[in-house]
Amino acid sequence: MRVVIAEDNALLREGMVLLLTSAGHEVVAVAGSGPEVLPALLDHRPDVAVLDVRMPPGFRDEGLRAALEARKEMPGLPVLVLSQYVEESYAAELLGGGASGVGYLLKDRVGRVDEFLDALDRVATGGTALDPEVVTELLTRRRDDPLDTLTPREREVLKLMAEGRDNTTIAKTLVVTERAVSKHIGNVFLKLGLPPSDSGHRRVLAVLAYLNRDS
């Protein structure tokens, strides 16, 4: 898998290069500042991009802006965004279009090698990978809406769905049957007024589109 990394912290950047190379991936370019990101992506057209949200010169949202611009030029470009903290507005903007192949992780997740590589693989194949803390923010930021009608178990299922987990993994995590998971998913879609689709990542993206609506 060909990867472009955009991260201004040299130690973290080189660590990711070593990690991805050791895992059998090819890092085709690295960028250390906002203005370098879009040209690197357009020149190399990678299989996936790993981008820091805040980069020089302004340390505001340069990485995110570059990711959004790159996806306009290269529709469907898989992008895994890294952030030091949960920044809800950035997550909402990245996910607001309901597009596939997007991820948003906190930087400390990189140190959990298996989780990071799993997230990268899911994003590269068109899935979603949201940090559990980001999902929690998205699920709790609004009040007096249909989310309040979900049972605690349905909220647990929705949270795991938004992280990109499949039915089998959800069942194992919650120690229930896959049939029970399917039933909970059907109830979630029914209560949120979403089509009762249970196929692949489409259901996750539909839920994320709902969560980011009117954000």
C-alpha positions in Angstrom: 0.0 0.0 0.0 1.4 3.4 -1.0 1.1 6.0 1.7 1.7 9.8 2.1 2.4 11.1 5.6 1.8 14.7 6.6 3.1 15.4 10.2 5.2 18.3 11.5 6.5 16.4 14.5 9.7 14.9 13.1 9.9 12.1 15.7 6.3 11.0 15.2 6.7 11.3 11.4 9.8 9.2 11.2 8.2 6.7 13.7 5.2 6.3 11.4 7.5 5.8 8.4 9.4 3.1 10.2 6.2 1.5 11.4 4.5 1.5 8.0 7.6 0.3 6.2 8.1 -2.5 8.7 4.4 -3.5 8.1 5.1 -3.9 4.3 3.8 -0.5 3.1 5.5 2.0 0.9 5.8 5.6 2.2 6.0 7.5 -1.1 6.2 11.0 0.4 6.3 12.9 3.7 5.2 16.5 4.3 6.2 18.7 7.3 4.0 21.7 6.7 0.6 22.6 5.4 1.6 23.9 1.9 3.5 20.7 1.2 0.6 18.4 1.7 -1.6 18.9 -1.4 1.2 18.9 -3.9 2.5 15.6 -2.4 -0.9 14.0 -2.6 -1.5 15.2 -6.2 2.0 14.2 -7.3 2.0 10.7 -5.8 -1.7 9.9 -5.7 -1.3 7.4 -2.8 -3.6 4.6 -1.7 -4.1 6.3 1.6 -3.0 9.6 3.3 -2.2 10.0 7.0 -2.5 13.6 7.9 -2.1 15.7 11.0 -4.9 18.3 11.5 -2.8 21.2 12.7 0.4 21.9 10.8 2.7 24.9 10.1 2.6 27.7 9.4 -0.6 28.5 11.3 -1.2 25.3 13.4 -4.9 25.6 12.9 -6.4 23.2 10.4 -3.9 23.1 7.5 -3.8 19.3 7.3 -7.6 19.0 7.3 -7.9 21.7 4.6 -5.4 19.8 2.5 -7.3 16.6 3.0 -10.6 18.1 1.9 -9.0 19.8 -1.1 -7.3 16.6 -2.1 -10.6 14.7 -2.0 -12.1 17.3 -4.4 -9.2 16.6 -6.8 -9.2 12.9 -6.2 -12.7 11.8 -5.2 -12.5 8.8 -2.9 -9.0 9.4 -1.7 -8.7 7.5 1.6 -7.7 9.8 4.4 -6.8 9.0 8.0 -6.6 12.2 10.0 -4.7 12.4 13.3 -5.3 14.9 16.0 -3.8 15.6 19.5 -7.3 16.2 21.0 -10.9 15.5 20.1 -11.8 18.4 17.9 -15.4 17.8 17.1 -15.8 20.5 14.4 -13.0 19.0 12.4 -14.4 15.4 12.7 -17.8 16.7 11.6 -16.4 18.5 8.6 -14.4 15.6 7.4 -17.3 13.2 7.9 -20.1 15.5 7.0 -20.2 14.5 3.3 -20.8 10.9 4.2 -17.9 9.9 2.0 -16.2 6.5 2.4 -12.6 6.0 3.2 -12.2 8.4 6.1 -10.8 8.1 9.6 -10.2 10.3 12.5 -7.8 9.1 15.3 -6.2 10.6 18.3 -2.4 10.6 18.0 -1.9 8.3 21.0 -3.6 5.6 19.0 -0.5 5.5 16.7 1.4 4.0 19.6 -1.1 1.1 19.7 0.4 -0.5 16.6 -2.2 -3.1 15.8 -5.1 -0.7 16.3 -3.4 1.9 14.1 -2.6 -0.5 11.3 -6.1 -2.0 11.4 -7.6 1.5 11.2 -5.3 2.3 8.2 -6.3 -0.8 6.4 -10.0 -0.2 6.9 -9.8 3.4 5.6 -7.7 2.3 2.6 -10.4 -0.2 1.6 -13.1 2.4 1.8 -14.3 1.9 5.4 -14.3 4.2 8.4 -12.1 4.3 11.4 -13.2 6.7 14.2 -11.4 7.0 17.5 -13.8 5.8 20.3 -13.4 9.2 22.0 -14.4 11.0 18.8 -17.5 8.7 18.5 -18.4 9.5 22.1 -18.3 13.2 21.3 -20.5 12.8 18.2 -23.0 10.7 20.1 -23.4 13.1 23.0 -23.1 16.5 21.5 -26.8 17.0 20.9 -29.9 16.8 23.1 -33.6 16.3 22.5 -33.2 14.3 19.3 -33.9 10.7 18.3 -30.6 9.5 19.8 -32.2 10.0 23.2 -34.7 7.2 22.3 -32.0 4.6 21.9 -31.6 2.1 24.7 -28.1 1.8 26.4 -27.5 -1.4 24.4 -28.5 0.2 21.1 -26.1 3.1 21.8 -23.3 0.6 22.4 -24.0 -1.0 19.1 -24.2 2.4 17.3 -20.9 3.4 18.9 -19.2 0.3 17.7 -20.8 0.6 14.2 -19.4 4.2 14.0 -16.0 2.9 14.8 -16.3 0.6 11.7 -16.8 -2.7 13.5 -18.7 -5.5 11.7 -21.5 -7.6 13.2 -19.2 -10.4 14.3 -16.9 -8.1 16.1 -19.8 -6.3 17.8 -21.2 -9.5 18.9 -17.9 -10.7 20.4 -17.3 -7.3 22.1 -20.8 -7.2 23.7 -20.9 -11.0 24.3 -24.2 -11.4 22.4 -25.2 -13.3 19.3 -24.9 -11.9 15.8 -28.7 -12.3 15.5 -29.1 -10.0 18.5 -26.7 -7.5 17.0 -28.8 -7.5 13.7 -31.9 -6.8 15.7 -30.3 -3.9 17.6 -29.1 -2.4 14.3 -32.5 -2.7 12.8 -33.9 -0.9 15.9 -31.3 1.8 15.6 -32.1 2.6 12.0 -35.8 2.5 12.7 -35.5 5.0 15.6 -33.2 7.3 13.6 -35.4 7.2 10.6 -32.7 5.6 8.4 -33.1 2.9 5.8 -32.7 -0.5 7.5 -29.6 -1.4 5.5 -27.2 -3.8 7.2 -24.7 -4.1 4.4 -21.0 -3.3 4.9 -19.9 0.2 5.5 -23.0 1.8 4.0 -24.8 1.5 7.3 -21.9 3.2 9.2 -21.8 6.1 6.7 -25.6 6.5 7.0 -25.3 6.8 10.7 -22.4 9.2 10.5 -24.3 11.3 8.0 -27.2 11.5 10.4 -24.9 12.4 13.3 -23.3 15.2 11.4 -26.5 16.6 9.9 -27.0 20.2 10.9 -23.8 20.2 12.9 
